[in-house]
Amino acid sequence: MTINIKLISAFILILAFASESSQAAEKSIEVTLSSPASLVAKESGKIVVTITNRGHQTLLLPEPKTPVFNPDNHLMGDYITVIGDDGKKPKFIGRFVKMSFKEKKDFYFPITPGQTLSKEIDLSKDYDLRAGGKFRVSYEQDYGDTTLYDTDDYAPNKSISNELIIFVSPELVNGNTTGQTDRSDYIQPQCDIYQDIDVLSAENEAMKWDGYAISHLMDGLETVDKTVSEDGRYKTLYSVNVKNDSNYIFWFGTPDNNREFIDTPPSPGYFDLDYTQIDFRPIGVLRAVAERINTVPYGCGCDPAKYKESTLAWYDQSKSSINYCESFFKAPLALSEGQASTIIHEMTHVADSLVDKTTDYKYGRKDAHELATANRNEATNNADNYNFFVESINSIP
């Protein structure tokens, strides 16, 4: 057999070039965290975020997960890692902003080769740093190339920042210094009667969708049993499993069904389930959504100078309230990324005694589905997985 040395060499060169190109793409965005020059700013929880495109092509940054885009001086989500000296993360008290993923030109910011973005960020606006002390700060910047404009993919690449150590003074964070007293000064805009009617209609539609989704999940539970021998006597033990439902698996992954068997036969009702278990978490989240709808206070309107036109709404952790933007009122009531779907998404961000709040790991249908396969823990904690699951159960186009 004759071996074509030239062909093999060319193939190796192609693989090497592809590998180098991939590595270069991964290192194209450089993220640096640093301390501001002012000592007061340093000790009040402020940091400087600098993002530079070191590559040779224009790249796209998702604005909801890029710190330099922080309307009203708030991050758009809980994506910065802040760890205290005790190893614990301080409570997130900021906002979760919902931008339409369909409007790619608004969702992504293009950063050109050699361009640098830099901004001072006040972490005390979004993380409870009032106890003060030493904190380790870092984050991962998502990004991708301009093909994202034409696909359903979310930014696939990550650039990891350096870890910055900051020291926070409780006196400065608690507002005893000029410039720190505006942490709670935001006044929620009022709604007119027509906006109130739209919100009420959307809440009622979302409640109906959520109810169908909960019923679907509850119908997917089954009691299983097994007979065991103990001290020469036989007895039956029971457990509850989640059936292999296609909708469940598509958005939340294949259930583990590895729970402990117990002596008494469980009744598969709401209060018999441990919602901290991944298999049951979707039921807990959607049940909590049902309890929150019609109870969470809200406002209407977003400053167009601060929020992109495609911003639908945002949930404020510190005030436990939702703010609906103009795009929400222009959106259809009962379509994907419409009003009812937005309410489902935002309500999953509201923490309560049943379950923890969701976050925004990924955006869009494609990446939300892939998350269900790659990381079930994140999939069952990702807001988009819930609004897409609810849309699927209700056959929403």
C-alpha positions as CSV (number, residue, x, y, z in Angstrom):
1,M,0.0,0.0,0.0
2,T,1.4,3.4,-1.0
3,I,1.2,6.1,1.6
4,N,0.8,9.7,0.4
5,I,3.2,11.5,2.7
6,K,2.3,14.9,1.2
7,L,-1.4,14.3,1.9
8,I,-0.8,13.2,5.4
9,S,1.4,16.2,6.1
10,A,-1.2,18.6,4.7
11,F,-3.9,17.0,6.9
12,I,-1.7,17.4,10.0
13,L,-1.1,21.0,9.2
14,I,-4.8,21.6,8.8
15,L,-5.5,20.0,12.2
16,A,-2.7,22.1,13.8
17,F,-4.1,25.3,12.2
18,A,-7.6,24.5,13.4
19,S,-6.3,23.8,16.9
20,E,-4.3,27.1,17.0
21,S,-7.4,29.0,15.6
22,S,-9.5,27.5,18.3
23,Q,-7.0,28.4,21.1
24,A,-6.7,31.9,19.6
25,A,-10.5,32.3,19.7
26,E,-10.6,31.2,23.3
27,K,-8.0,33.9,24.2
28,S,-9.4,36.6,22.0
29,I,-11.2,38.4,24.8
30,E,-9.1,39.5,27.7
31,V,-10.8,40.4,31.0
32,T,-9.1,42.3,33.8
33,L,-10.5,43.2,37.2
34,S,-8.7,46.0,39.2
35,S,-9.2,48.3,42.1
36,P,-10.1,52.0,41.5
37,A,-7.6,54.7,42.4
38,S,-9.7,56.2,45.2
39,L,-9.2,54.5,48.6
40,V,-12.9,55.3,49.5
41,A,-14.0,53.6,46.3
42,K,-11.8,50.6,47.0
43,E,-13.3,50.0,50.4
44,S,-16.9,50.6,49.4
45,G,-17.1,47.5,47.1
46,K,-16.2,49.1,43.8
47,I,-14.0,47.5,41.1
48,V,-12.9,48.3,37.6
49,V,-13.8,45.9,34.8
50,T,-11.7,46.1,31.6
51,I,-12.5,44.0,28.5
52,T,-10.2,44.0,25.5
53,N,-10.5,42.3,22.1
54,R,-7.0,40.9,21.5
55,G,-8.1,39.0,18.4
56,H,-8.3,39.9,14.7
57,Q,-12.1,39.8,14.2
58,T,-15.1,41.5,15.6
59,L,-16.6,39.5,18.5
60,L,-20.0,39.7,20.3
61,L,-20.6,40.2,24.0
62,P,-24.0,39.3,25.5
63,E,-25.0,42.5,27.2
64,P,-27.1,40.8,30.0
65,K,-23.9,39.1,31.2
66,T,-21.3,41.8,30.6
67,P,-20.6,44.1,33.6
68,V,-19.9,47.2,31.6
69,F,-23.5,47.3,30.6
70,N,-25.2,48.1,33.9
71,P,-28.3,50.3,33.6
72,D,-29.2,52.2,36.8
73,N,-25.8,51.1,38.0
74,H,-27.0,47.5,38.4
75,L,-25.7,44.4,36.8
76,M,-28.3,42.6,34.7
77,G,-27.9,39.3,36.6
78,D,-26.1,37.3,39.2
79,Y,-23.0,36.2,37.3
80,I,-20.0,37.7,39.2
81,T,-18.4,35.4,41.7
82,V,-18.0,37.1,45.0
83,I,-16.7,34.9,47.9
84,G,-16.2,36.1,51.5
85,D,-13.5,35.1,53.9
86,D,-15.8,32.5,55.3
87,G,-16.1,30.8,51.9
88,K,-19.7,31.9,51.4
89,K,-21.2,34.0,48.6
90,P,-23.0,37.1,49.9
91,K,-26.7,37.4,49.0
92,F,-27.5,38.7,45.6
93,I,-29.7,41.8,46.0
94,G,-29.6,43.0,42.4
95,R,-31.7,42.5,39.3
96,F,-32.4,39.9,36.6
97,V,-33.0,41.7,33.3
98,K,-34.9,39.9,30.5
99,M,-33.9,41.0,27.0
100,S,-35.4,39.4,23.9
101,F,-33.0,36.8,22.7
102,K,-34.6,37.1,19.2
103,E,-33.3,40.7,18.8
104,K,-29.7,39.7,18.3
105,K,-28.5,43.2,17.4
106,D,-29.6,44.5,20.8
107,F,-28.7,41.4,22.8
108,Y,-25.1,41.4,21.6
109,F,-22.5,44.2,21.7
110,P,-19.9,44.1,18.9
111,I,-16.3,44.7,20.2
112,T,-13.9,45.3,17.4
113,P,-10.2,44.1,17.2
114,G,-8.1,46.2,19.7
115,Q,-11.1,47.8,21.3
116,T,-11.3,48.2,25.0
117,L,-14.3,48.6,27.3
118,S,-13.8,49.7,30.8
119,K,-16.1,50.7,33.7
120,E,-16.2,51.1,37.4
121,I,-18.7,48.7,39.0
122,D,-20.2,49.1,42.5
123,L,-20.7,45.5,43.7
124,S,-22.6,46.7,46.8
125,K,-25.5,47.6,44.5
126,D,-26.0,43.9,43.7
127,Y,-24.4,41.9,46.5
128,D,-25.0,42.3,50.2
129,L,-21.5,43.5,51.4
130,R,-22.8,45.3,54.5
131,A,-20.9,43.0,56.9
132,G,-17.6,44.1,55.3
133,G,-14.4,42.2,55.2
134,K,-12.3,40.5,52.6
135,F,-13.8,39.2,49.3
136,R,-12.4,37.4,46.3
137,V,-14.0,38.6,43.0
138,S,-13.9,37.0,39.6
139,Y,-16.1,36.2,36.6
140,E,-16.3,34.5,33.3
141,Q,-17.1,36.7,30.2
142,D,-19.2,34.9,27.6
143,Y,-18.5,35.8,23.9
144,G,-18.7,34.5,20.3
145,D,-18.2,35.6,16.8
146,T,-20.6,37.5,14.5
147,T,-22.2,34.3,13.2
148,L,-24.3,34.5,16.4
149,Y,-26.4,37.1,14.7
150,D,-27.8,34.5,12.3
151,T,-28.1,31.4,14.6
152,D,-30.0,30.3,17.7
153,D,-26.7,29.7,19.5
154,Y,-25.8,31.6,22.7
155,A,-22.2,32.9,23.0
156,P,-20.1,29.6,23.3
157,N,-16.7,31.0,24.4
158,K,-15.6,32.1,27.9
159,S,-12.8,34.3,29.1
160,I,-11.9,33.9,32.7
161,S,-10.9,37.1,34.6
162,N,-8.1,37.3,37.2
163,E,-9.1,37.0,40.8
164,L,-9.2,40.3,42.6
165,I,-9.0,40.6,46.4
166,I,-11.0,43.5,47.8
167,F,-11.5,44.8,51.4
168,V,-14.8,46.4,52.2
169,S,-15.6,48.8,55.0
170,P,-19.0,48.3,56.6
171,E,-19.3,52.0,57.3
172,L,-18.8,52.9,53.6
173,V,-21.2,50.3,52.3
174,N,-23.9,51.2,54.8
175,G,-24.2,54.7,53.5
176,N,-22.2,56.8,55.9
177,T,-20.1,58.4,53.1
178,T,-21.3,60.8,50.5
179,G,-22.2,59.0,47.3
180,Q,-23.2,55.7,49.0
181,T,-26.7,56.7,50.0
182,D,-28.3,56.1,46.6
183,R,-28.4,52.3,47.0
184,S,-32.2,52.3,47.4
185,D,-33.2,55.6,45.8
186,Y,-34.8,54.0,42.7
187,I,-38.5,54.9,42.5
188,Q,-40.6,52.4,40.5
189,P,-42.6,54.1,37.7
190,Q,-46.4,53.9,38.0
191,C,-48.6,52.1,35.4
192,D,-51.5,53.6,33.6
193,I,-54.9,51.8,33.5
194,Y,-54.2,50.3,30.1
195,Q,-50.8,48.9,31.2
196,D,-52.5,47.4,34.3
197,I,-55.0,45.7,32.1
198,D,-52.3,44.2,29.9
199,V,-50.3,43.0,33.0
200,L,-53.5,41.4,34.5
201,S,-54.3,39.7,31.2
202,A,-50.7,38.4,30.9
203,E,-50.7,37.2,34.5
204,N,-53.9,35.3,34.0
205,E,-52.6,33.7,30.8
206,A,-49.3,32.8,32.6
207,M,-51.3,31.3,35.5
208,K,-53.2,29.1,33.1
209,W,-50.0,27.9,31.3
210,D,-48.3,27.3,34.6
211,G,-51.3,25.2,35.9
212,Y,-51.2,23.0,32.8
213,A,-47.4,22.5,33.2
214,I,-47.8,21.6,36.9
215,S,-50.5,19.1,36.1
216,H,-48.3,17.6,33.4
217,L,-45.5,17.2,35.9
218,M,-47.7,15.7,38.6
219,D,-49.2,13.2,36.1
220,G,-45.6,12.2,35.4
221,L,-45.0,10.9,38.9
222,E,-45.4,7.2,39.8
223,T,-45.2,5.3,43.1
224,V,-42.8,2.3,43.0
225,D,-42.3,-0.4,45.6
226,K,-40.1,-3.3,46.5
227,T,-40.3,-6.1,48.9
228,V,-37.4,-6.7,51.3
229,S,-36.6,-9.2,54.1
230,E,-35.8,-7.8,57.5
231,D,-35.3,-10.0,60.6
232,G,-37.0,-12.9,58.8
233,R,-40.1,-10.9,57.9
234,Y,-41.0,-9.4,54.6
235,K,-42.1,-5.8,54.2
236,T,-42.8,-3.4,51.3
237,L,-40.9,-0.2,50.8
238,Y,-42.1,2.7,48.6
239,S,-40.7,5.6,46.7
240,V,-41.7,8.1,44.0
241,N,-40.2,8.3,40.6
242,V,-40.4,10.7,37.6
243,K,-41.5,9.0,34.4
244,N,-39.4,9.4,31.3
245,D,-41.5,12.1,29.7
246,S,-40.1,13.6,26.5
247,N,-40.9,17.2,27.4
248,Y,-39.3,16.8,30.9
249,I,-36.2,15.2,29.5
250,F,-35.8,17.7,26.7
251,W,-35.7,20.7,29.1
252,F,-34.6,19.2,32.4
253,G,-32.7,16.1,31.5
254,T,-33.3,12.4,32.2
255,P,-34.5,11.9,35.8
256,D,-32.2,10.1,38.2
257,N,-34.9,8.2,40.2
258,N,-32.4,7.1,42.8
259,R,-34.3,8.2,46.0
260,E,-34.4,6.3,49.2
261,F,-37.3,3.9,49.8
262,I,-39.4,4.4,52.9
263,D,-41.9,2.3,55.0
264,T,-45.1,4.2,54.2
265,P,-46.6,4.6,50.8
266,P,-46.2,8.2,49.7
267,S,-49.1,10.2,48.2
268,P,-47.5,12.0,45.2
269,G,-48.8,15.4,46.3
270,Y,-47.0,18.8,46.6
271,F,-46.0,18.5,50.2
272,D,-44.6,14.9,49.9
273,L,-41.8,16.0,47.6
274,D,-38.4,17.3,48.4
275,Y,-37.9,20.1,46.0
276,T,-34.2,20.3,46.7
277,Q,-33.8,17.1,44.7
278,I,-33.1,17.8,41.1
279,D,-35.9,15.5,39.8
280,F,-38.6,17.3,41.8
281,R,-37.2,20.9,41.5
282,P,-39.2,21.8,38.3
283,I,-42.4,21.0,40.2
284,G,-41.3,23.2,43.1
285,V,-40.3,26.1,40.9
286,L,-43.5,26.1,38.9
287,R,-45.7,25.6,42.0
288,A,-43.9,28.7,43.5
289,V,-44.5,30.6,40.2
290,A,-48.3,29.9,40.7
291,E,-48.2,31.3,44.2
292,R,-46.2,34.4,43.1
293,I,-48.4,35.5,40.1
294,N,-50.8,38.3,41.0
295,T,-48.9,38.9,44.2
296,V,-45.6,40.4,43.1
297,P,-45.7,44.3,42.9
298,Y,-44.8,45.8,39.6
299,G,-44.1,49.0,37.8
300,C,-44.2,50.1,34.1
301,G,-41.7,51.8,31.9
302,C,-37.9,51.7,31.4
303,D,-35.7,54.7,30.7
304,P,-34.7,54.3,26.9
305,A,-31.4,56.1,27.6
306,K,-30.4,53.2,29.9
307,Y,-32.3,50.1,28.6
308,K,-32.2,48.7,25.1
309,E,-35.5,48.7,23.1
310,S,-35.6,44.9,23.3
311,T,-35.6,44.9,27.1
312,L,-38.9,43.2,28.2
313,A,-38.7,43.3,32.0
314,W,-36.5,43.0,35.0
315,Y,-37.0,41.6,38.5
316,D,-35.4,43.5,41.5
317,Q,-34.3,41.2,44.3
318,S,-34.0,43.9,46.9
319,K,-37.5,45.2,46.4
320,S,-39.1,41.9,45.3
321,S,-40.8,43.7,42.4
322,I,-40.9,43.5,38.6
323,N,-40.6,46.3,36.2
324,Y,-42.2,45.9,32.7
325,C,-40.6,47.8,29.8
326,E,-42.2,49.2,26.7
327,S,-41.3,46.1,24.7
328,F,-43.3,44.0,27.0
329,F,-46.5,45.9,26.2
330,K,-45.7,45.7,22.5
331,A,-45.1,41.9,22.6
332,P,-47.9,39.4,21.8
333,L,-49.8,38.0,24.8
334,A,-49.6,34.3,24.0
335,L,-46.6,33.6,21.8
336,S,-43.0,32.6,22.6
337,E,-41.1,35.4,24.3
338,G,-44.5,37.2,24.6
339,Q,-46.1,38.7,27.7
340,A,-47.2,35.5,29.4
341,S,-43.9,33.8,28.7
342,T,-41.9,36.8,30.1
343,I,-44.0,36.6,33.3
344,I,-43.2,32.9,33.7
345,H,-39.5,33.7,33.2
346,E,-39.4,36.6,35.7
347,M,-41.4,34.8,38.4
348,T,-38.9,31.9,38.5
349,H,-36.4,34.5,39.7
350,V,-38.4,35.1,42.8
351,A,-37.0,33.1,45.8
352,D,-39.4,31.8,48.5
353,S,-39.6,29.1,51.1
354,L,-40.2,26.3,48.6
355,V,-37.2,26.7,46.3
356,D,-34.3,29.0,45.5
357,K,-34.6,31.6,42.8
358,T,-33.5,30.6,39.3
359,T,-30.6,32.4,37.5
360,D,-29.6,32.9,33.8
361,Y,-26.9,30.5,32.9
362,K,-27.9,30.3,29.2
363,Y,-30.3,32.0,26.8
364,G,-32.3,30.7,23.9
365,R,-33.9,27.3,23.1
366,K,-30.8,25.6,21.6
367,D,-28.5,26.3,24.6
368,A,-31.3,25.7,27.2
369,H,-31.9,22.2,25.7
370,E,-28.1,21.5,25.6
371,L,-27.9,22.5,29.3
372,A,-30.4,19.8,30.1
373,T,-28.0,17.2,28.7
374,A,-24.8,18.7,30.0
375,N,-25.7,19.9,33.5
376,R,-29.1,19.0,35.0
377,N,-28.4,21.1,38.1
378,E,-28.0,24.2,36.0
379,A,-30.9,23.3,33.7
380,T,-33.3,23.1,36.6
381,N,-32.0,26.4,37.9
382,N,-32.1,28.2,34.5
383,A,-35.0,30.6,33.9
384,D,-35.3,30.0,30.1
385,N,-35.6,26.3,30.6
386,Y,-38.8,26.9,32.6
387,N,-40.5,29.3,30.2
388,F,-39.6,27.0,27.2
389,F,-40.9,24.0,29.1
390,V,-44.2,25.7,29.9
391,E,-44.5,26.9,26.3
392,S,-43.9,23.3,25.1
393,I,-46.6,21.9,27.4
394,N,-49.1,24.5,26.2
395,S,-48.1,24.1,22.5
396,I,-47.2,27.7,22.2
397,P,-45.7,28.6,18.8
